[in-house]
Amino acid sequence: MHPSVLSAVQTTLTLALMTWMITGFTPLPGRWLRWKMFCRATFTIISLTGTTSDGHTEPVNVYDYLSPGSFILGPPQLQRILDHLTHSGRYERIDGAGRILSARGEQSVEVRDSHVVL
């Protein structure tokens, strides 16, 4: 194949791939560069402290209780993990504070006495 034809094919394929990738980032009207996978996801960034039955406190990492490779954690999933940790007897109570990031923006979240409070 002639080198100029090969170069034209490569350029065309590159432009087609770039167009496809850019349109994949625009699922919502008026919002540019949003990836469809994340546009409806909810992320929670939170620091938690668990209190054991003997009064000791220790940090709690809720991400240890998610499926491997999972990182999307919304308030309902957070509450289920907190319920599991308190009902299993591992902690008497869990408290903490953090942020929730979603398509609706950023908001504060608190955990008081093992309950998620938005």
ROROTI-642854 format. One record per residue (C-alpha): residue in one letter; x, y, z; residue number from 1. Coordinates in Angstrom, 3 decimals, padded with zeros to 6 digits, always signed. Layout:
% ROROTI-642854
<residu A | east X | north Y | up Z | num NUM>;
...
//
This chain:
% ROROTI-642854
<residu M | east +000.000 | north +000.000 | up +000.000 | num 1>;
<residu H | east +001.240 | north +003.477 | up -000.820 | num 2>;
<residu P | east +002.526 | north +005.402 | up +002.273 | num 3>;
<residu S | east +000.227 | north +008.388 | up +001.674 | num 4>;
<residu V | east -002.851 | north +006.107 | up +001.583 | num 5>;
<residu L | east -001.755 | north +004.430 | up +004.815 | num 6>;
<residu S | east -001.238 | north +007.829 | up +006.438 | num 7>;
<residu A | east -004.695 | north +008.984 | up +005.304 | num 8>;
<residu V | east -006.306 | north +005.807 | up +006.703 | num 9>;
<residu Q | east -004.481 | north +006.239 | up +010.031 | num 10>;
<residu T | east -005.544 | north +009.883 | up +010.255 | num 11>;
<residu T | east -009.166 | north +009.018 | up +009.467 | num 12>;
<residu L | east -009.247 | north +006.222 | up +012.043 | num 13>;
<residu T | east -007.613 | north +008.460 | up +014.655 | num 14>;
<residu L | east -010.174 | north +011.221 | up +014.071 | num 15>;
<residu A | east -013.047 | north +008.716 | up +014.199 | num 16>;
<residu L | east -011.735 | north +007.286 | up +017.489 | num 17>;
<residu M | east -011.313 | north +010.765 | up +018.977 | num 18>;
<residu T | east -014.858 | north +011.726 | up +017.953 | num 19>;
<residu W | east -016.255 | north +008.543 | up +019.468 | num 20>;
<residu M | east -014.357 | north +009.127 | up +022.736 | num 21>;
<residu I | east -015.451 | north +012.769 | up +023.017 | num 22>;
<residu T | east -019.118 | north +011.920 | up +022.448 | num 23>;
<residu G | east -018.819 | north +009.227 | up +025.129 | num 24>;
<residu F | east -017.989 | north +011.972 | up +027.611 | num 25>;
<residu T | east -021.148 | north +013.991 | up +026.906 | num 26>;
<residu P | east -024.181 | north +012.066 | up +028.218 | num 27>;
<residu L | east -026.051 | north +015.054 | up +029.640 | num 28>;
<residu P | east -027.071 | north +018.086 | up +027.585 | num 29>;
<residu G | east -024.967 | north +021.099 | up +028.442 | num 30>;
<residu R | east -022.330 | north +019.061 | up +030.244 | num 31>;
<residu W | east -019.074 | north +018.468 | up +028.416 | num 32>;
<residu L | east -016.469 | north +015.833 | up +029.109 | num 33>;
<residu R | east -018.650 | north +013.694 | up +031.419 | num 34>;
<residu W | east -018.059 | north +009.972 | up +031.128 | num 35>;
<residu K | east -021.310 | north +007.975 | up +031.038 | num 36>;
<residu M | east -020.035 | north +005.501 | up +033.612 | num 37>;
<residu F | east -019.579 | north +008.213 | up +036.241 | num 38>;
<residu C | east -022.374 | north +010.676 | up +035.449 | num 39>;
<residu R | east -024.842 | north +008.943 | up +037.781 | num 40>;
<residu A | east -022.379 | north +007.498 | up +040.279 | num 41>;
<residu T | east -022.156 | north +008.623 | up +043.892 | num 42>;
<residu F | east -018.811 | north +008.729 | up +045.650 | num 43>;
<residu T | east -018.352 | north +009.083 | up +049.398 | num 44>;
<residu I | east -015.172 | north +010.340 | up +051.007 | num 45>;
<residu I | east -015.485 | north +009.886 | up +054.742 | num 46>;
<residu S | east -013.439 | north +009.446 | up +057.915 | num 47>;
<residu L | east -015.015 | north +007.142 | up +060.475 | num 48>;
<residu T | east -014.160 | north +006.198 | up +064.032 | num 49>;
<residu G | east -015.549 | north +003.036 | up +065.592 | num 50>;
<residu T | east -016.046 | north +002.595 | up +069.322 | num 51>;
<residu T | east -015.719 | north -000.981 | up +070.598 | num 52>;
<residu S | east -017.708 | north -002.436 | up +073.497 | num 53>;
<residu D | east -014.769 | north -001.846 | up +075.869 | num 54>;
<residu G | east -014.599 | north +001.872 | up +074.955 | num 55>;
<residu H | east -011.585 | north +001.831 | up +072.642 | num 56>;
<residu T | east -011.762 | north +003.833 | up +069.432 | num 57>;
<residu E | east -010.167 | north +002.985 | up +066.108 | num 58>;
<residu P | east -010.437 | north +004.208 | up +062.523 | num 59>;
<residu V | east -012.916 | north +002.359 | up +060.298 | num 60>;
<residu N | east -012.226 | north +001.892 | up +056.587 | num 61>;
<residu V | east -015.574 | north +001.160 | up +054.914 | num 62>;
<residu Y | east -013.829 | north +000.449 | up +051.612 | num 63>;
<residu D | east -012.479 | north -002.767 | up +053.135 | num 64>;
<residu Y | east -016.067 | north -004.057 | up +053.066 | num 65>;
<residu L | east -016.755 | north -003.338 | up +049.382 | num 66>;
<residu S | east -016.236 | north -005.838 | up +046.573 | num 67>;
<residu P | east -012.671 | north -005.892 | up +045.206 | num 68>;
<residu G | east -012.264 | north -003.155 | up +042.604 | num 69>;
<residu S | east -015.415 | north -001.345 | up +043.715 | num 70>;
<residu F | east -015.149 | north +002.261 | up +044.786 | num 71>;
<residu I | east -018.652 | north +003.676 | up +044.283 | num 72>;
<residu L | east -020.260 | north +004.126 | up +047.681 | num 73>;
<residu G | east -023.531 | north +005.973 | up +048.208 | num 74>;
<residu P | east -025.405 | north +006.645 | up +051.462 | num 75>;
<residu P | east -027.553 | north +003.454 | up +051.305 | num 76>;
<residu Q | east -024.481 | north +001.243 | up +050.830 | num 77>;
<residu L | east -022.644 | north +003.111 | up +053.589 | num 78>;
<residu Q | east -025.589 | north +002.553 | up +055.954 | num 79>;
<residu R | east -025.645 | north -001.189 | up +055.156 | num 80>;
<residu I | east -021.933 | north -001.473 | up +055.974 | num 81>;
<residu L | east -022.431 | north +000.450 | up +059.233 | num 82>;
<residu D | east -025.366 | north -001.809 | up +060.151 | num 83>;
<residu H | east -023.246 | north -004.886 | up +059.473 | num 84>;
<residu L | east -020.374 | north -003.612 | up +061.619 | num 85>;
<residu T | east -022.604 | north -002.703 | up +064.563 | num 86>;
<residu H | east -024.922 | north -005.739 | up +064.402 | num 87>;
<residu S | east -021.963 | north -008.113 | up +064.139 | num 88>;
<residu G | east -020.703 | north -006.751 | up +067.470 | num 89>;
<residu R | east -017.469 | north -005.394 | up +066.071 | num 90>;
<residu Y | east -018.366 | north -001.822 | up +067.131 | num 91>;
<residu E | east -020.844 | north -000.337 | up +069.611 | num 92>;
<residu R | east -021.131 | north +002.804 | up +067.517 | num 93>;
<residu I | east -019.493 | north +004.512 | up +064.552 | num 94>;
<residu D | east -019.154 | north +008.271 | up +064.062 | num 95>;
<residu G | east -017.565 | north +010.435 | up +061.394 | num 96>;
<residu A | east -017.878 | north +013.102 | up +058.723 | num 97>;
<residu G | east -017.136 | north +013.510 | up +055.051 | num 98>;
<residu R | east -018.367 | north +014.539 | up +051.602 | num 99>;
<residu I | east -020.638 | north +012.975 | up +049.002 | num 100>;
<residu L | east -019.897 | north +013.674 | up +045.341 | num 101>;
<residu S | east -022.613 | north +013.009 | up +042.768 | num 102>;
<residu A | east -024.174 | north +014.432 | up +039.611 | num 103>;
<residu R | east -026.117 | north +016.805 | up +041.899 | num 104>;
<residu G | east -022.877 | north +018.268 | up +043.232 | num 105>;
<residu E | east -021.040 | north +017.989 | up +046.518 | num 106>;
<residu Q | east -022.668 | north +017.830 | up +049.941 | num 107>;
<residu S | east -021.689 | north +017.100 | up +053.514 | num 108>;
<residu V | east -022.441 | north +013.797 | up +055.185 | num 109>;
<residu E | east -022.158 | north +012.824 | up +058.842 | num 110>;
<residu V | east -022.367 | north +009.539 | up +060.645 | num 111>;
<residu R | east -023.804 | north +009.922 | up +064.132 | num 112>;
<residu D | east -024.324 | north +006.920 | up +066.377 | num 113>;
<residu S | east -023.968 | north +004.582 | up +063.355 | num 114>;
<residu H | east -026.586 | north +006.407 | up +061.237 | num 115>;
<residu V | east -025.893 | north +008.298 | up +057.989 | num 116>;
<residu V | east -027.128 | north +011.906 | up +058.196 | num 117>;
<residu L | east -027.154 | north +014.060 | up +055.059 | num 118>;
//
